[in-house]
Amino acid sequence: AGLGLETAAVLAERGARVVVAVRDLGKGEAAVGEIRRRTSNADVALQQLDLSSLASVRTAADELRAAYPRIDLLINNAGVMYPPKQTTADGFELQFGTNHLGHFLLTNLLLSLIEKGEEPRIVNLSSRGHHITGVDFDDPNFDSRTYDPWLAYGQSKTANILFAVGLERRLGDRGIHAYSLHPGGIHTNLGRHMSEGETAALIERIRKAAEESGEEPQPFKTIPQGAATTCWVATSDELTGRGGLYCEDCHVAEQDDEDAMGGVRSYAVDSAKAEQLWTMSERMVGETFAY
């Protein structure tokens, strides 16, 4: 739904063979129908995948490796935001487990296909929510600290960026480049766990942050406007041969630890933290990936 559906539709429109990975096959069929209504000859297929289950990720990776010869673009788009405290099938905090660990395992298990891709790129959807906090390496699952859905979301979005940095260090010299991005503030199903009051409070916090920065509040984007940055990162010649970058509004963002309305925080692109996250993620998924 939302950004994922729009991104898939646009890529199919431009002639890409698109595999849409979905948790709910019924909803997936409806999404494929929508893509085919927009582009009658769209080459689009479904793959069942539940990122909150490592077993499901492994099964999906096996099936994808058996079905396809290569992957040119891997767009890690799925996400959950602001749920009450929940855990994945493997006992991880839901946002960190789904938004980061599921994508971490899937990406590494699909590398044999990505290596065969034409100028392959890995694109991680992050968020300006990474401004909230870095990764708590001592307690990523909120076992000891009080659960806060915004802290958990911010941590997972920082992890998306650090993961791209870690991938670029390992794969950049082999012509495989990784990126992260902020699509913008958009009303999608991602915010389904938020009440009207919580949504209004978020908008007010954004307004105040803009005011304190001396900037105009940024309006919410439409879904096509949000998907534009994903499509730009996935295809732009401007990024050829460059990776480990964080992008927003169809440009490469600057590192900035002060601006509440833009930029990437230094802790999110810190190479030492990227390595720390990689090691912790391997331990959590129970598998080591050597490159």
Buried (B, 14 or more C-beta within 10 A) or exposed (E): BBBBBBBBBBBBEEEBEBBBBBBEEEEBEEBBEBBBEEBEEBEBEBBBBBBBBBEBBBBBBEEBBEEBEEBBBBBBBBBBBBBEBBBBEBEBBBBBBBBBBBBBBBBBBBBEBBBEBEEBBBBBBBBBBBBBBBBBEEEBBBEEEEEBBBBBBBBBBBBBBBBBBBBBBBBBEEEBBBBBBBBBBBEBEBBEBBEEEBEEEBEEEBEEBBEEBEEEBBEEBEBBBBBBBBBBBBBBEEBEEEBBBBBBBBEBBEEBEEBBBBBBBEBBBBEEBBBBBBEBBBEBBEBEBEE
